[in-house]
Amino acid sequence: MRATPAVPPAERVLVIGCGMIAREILAVKAALGLEHLELTCLPAEYHFHPDRIVPALETALAEARAAGYGRIFIGYADCGTGGGLDALCARHGVERIEGPHCFAFYQGMDAFRARAEDDVTVFYMTDFLCRQFDAFFVRPLGLDRHPELAADLFGNYEKVVYLAQTDDPALDRVAEDAARMLGLAYEKRRTGYGDLTPALGRAAAR
């Protein structure tokens, strides 16, 4: 069998993404057959430290340019950078996923805007956050040791909304259990990958 020639970096598309959406980016890549798309990720924990995102992306962009990548896409929404990410994109001539956060682009920006007022008191969960609920919320916040803290920590929320990228009964149970633990109402929205799919398709086609 003849080996497939390696595609040089200048002809590939590099996505520098949030670790929270790595699995989803790879799923979209496979579904769209984007063999020339590559992914590198920053730590998922930057979700809680948005001040680290722009400096880390500056470094990642410099490394990607040095490696010869000609086309780069930022796999982040604003994600709490307060416009800092847009300023970085403008400086480097790259684009990012539209939206304030992944909870918006998973729903699709039109749907997110339509629900924005009603969702002010919503605590969003995604497939990733269901898988990592204990690691990201329960243990760091001490809820495993002091479940009574949930009322104080989540008292301003009224509902857990699970934005489901896939149909996984195990993740459904995590989201439902989380709502019970936090004493909140529960709703599931089957969003799939939302605007992530067309965004990556456009990035790969340019």
C-alpha positions, 0 to 999 in steps of 0.5 A: 500500500502506498503511504499517504504523503504528509501534509505540510503545516502550511497546508493544515488548519490548526485549531487552538482550543479550550480543553473543555471542548476538545472531544467535541472538536474532534467529533466535528472533525471526524463528522466533516472529514476534516483530515487537514485539521489539527487540534491543540488545547489549553487546559480546561481549568482556564474556564475558571481563570479567564485571565490566563487565556489570552497570555496562553494563546499568545504563546500558543500562536507564536509556537504555531507560527514558528512551526509553520502553520499558515492557518490558525483558528481559535477554538474559544468564545470570549470566555470571560476575557472581556474583549481581550480575546478579540483584541488578540485575534485582531493583532494576529489576524485570526478568528474565533468562535462567535459568542460569549461562551460555549454555552451560547455557541452550543445552543446556537447564537440565535437560540441563545439570544432568544432565551438570554433573558429567561436564562439569567438564573440558569446554571449550565452543564455540558457533556464535559461538565457532566463528566467532570462534575465531581472534579470541577465542582463537588470536590473543589467547593467542598460539597462532598464534605459539606453538602449544605454549602450548596444553598449558599453557593448556588442560591442565585440559580433557579435551574440546571440546564443540561446542554447535551452534545450527545445522547448518553444516559449516564450523563443524563443521570449526572445532570439530574443528580446535580440538580437535586444536589443543588436543589434546583429545577432541571431541564435538558436541551439536546443541542448537539454541537451547535455553531461549533460545526459550521464554525470549524467547517468554515475555518477548514475551508478558508 
